[in-house]
Amino acid sequence: MKKAMLFAATLLASVSVFAQEAAATSNNSGMIAIGAAIAIGFAVYGGTSAQGKAAAAALEGMARNPAASDKLFTPLILSLALIESLVILAFLVAFVKLPAAGFGF
């Protein structure tokens, strides 16, 4: 965990190295792109951890009571689809923000 925090701090601190060059143009396209990437990263991390917990709980329930596997399967698939739709929504929101950065999309 400490290595990840150190890596994130180093990554975010290195952006300020180019602040002098960016001040002349006063364009926020780089920050918009970084914000979109961070949004997608958080969404993917949250979605995968939620899908993992949902699948683990459903499989544990099926292992404890195999007769209830039919009753657990449909809510599992529905919950996985809803979790994935939230990740796709975050991707779309970040993708919509990229034209504001002026990358020519």
Secondary structure, DSSP 8 states (H G I E B T S, - for coil): -HHHHHHHHHHHHGGGGGHHHHHHHT--HHHHHHHHHHHHHHHHHHHHHHHHHHHHHHHHHHHH-GGGHHHHHHHHHHHHHHHHHHHHHHHHHHHHHGGGGTS--
